[in-house]
Amino acid sequence: QVQLGESGGGSVQAGGSLRLSCAASVRTFRLYAMGWFRQAPGKEREFVASISGIGGSTFYADSVKGRFTVSRDDAKNTVYLQMNSLNPEDTAVYYCAARRSFTSTSYRAPQQYDYWGQGTQVTVSS
């Protein structure tokens, strides 16, 4: 089994920044695609960003493109989500997810992932 541990959530003012981290307990981290999703109360879980294992290709939802950056450090088995220029619409519980992959597919649907973190709250106030 793969275990994911998230950190870095919190409360910030509009225009501020946060950096989320997700550490994975897996021996072959480089063979896993990693994704970030978010879910606000009363809304469906939505895709935010993803990054492939081999090659490190990145993909973003249109709503965060240019503001968020996803990256990974294979030596630390960790994926990051740098969030800049935050606005109240970014308020949600953020989840990291993982799946084994040998391709550079974007994997934008939650059902495409096999492992999930516990989620971390991000709150952006005006």
C-alpha positions, -999 to 999 in steps of 0.1 A, spaced: 0 0 0 10 36 -7 6 62 21 4 99 14 10 126 40 0 162 33 11 195 49 13 232 43 -24 242 44 -36 272 63 -53 306 62 -40 335 41 -53 369 27 -62 373 -9 -31 377 -31 -10 356 -7 9 324 -12 10 289 2 31 258 -6 16 224 -1 37 192 3 28 156 0 52 129 10 47 93 -4 58 61 13 67 42 -18 99 26 -30 95 35 -67 82 70 -65 95 79 -99 71 54 -115 40 72 -100 20 101 -115 9 125 -88 -22 147 -88 -37 176 -68 -74 179 -64 -96 203 -43 -131 202 -29 -152 230 -15 -183 225 6 -213 215 -16 -191 211 -47 -176 182 -66 -140 173 -62 -121 190 -91 -87 186 -107 -61 212 -99 -27 199 -113 -7 168 -120 28 157 -127 41 126 -144 68 103 -129 93 98 -157 98 130 -175 80 153 -150 54 166 -175 30 190 -158 -7 197 -163 -30 224 -149 -67 233 -147 -75 265 -166 -86 281 -133 -51 279 -118 -28 280 -148 -2 307 -144 -8 309 -106 0 274 -93 31 253 -100 34 216 -93 68 200 -89 84 169 -74 116 159 -56 122 122 -62 150 121 -37 125 130 -10 95 111 -24 76 144 -23 54 164 -46 47 201 -41 20 226 -51 32 262 -50 1 285 -49 5 322 -57 -20 350 -62 -46 332 -41 -82 343 -42 -113 333 -21 -124 309 -49 -93 288 -41 -107 280 -6 -112 243 -4 -98 211 11 -68 201 -11 -59 164 -17 -29 147 -32 -33 115 -51 -11 89 -68 -12 62 -94 14 40 -111 21 52 -146 46 46 -174 32 75 -196 27 112 -194 -11 112 -193 -26 141 -174 -50 120 -154 -77 147 -146 -104 125 -132 -104 114 -95 -113 78 -104 -80 75 -123 -61 75 -90 -56 46 -65 -42 64 -35 -52 95 -16 -40 117 12 -61 129 41 -66 164 27 -55 198 40 -76 229 44 -68 261 25 -87 292 34 -83 325 15 -100 356 29 -107 390 13 
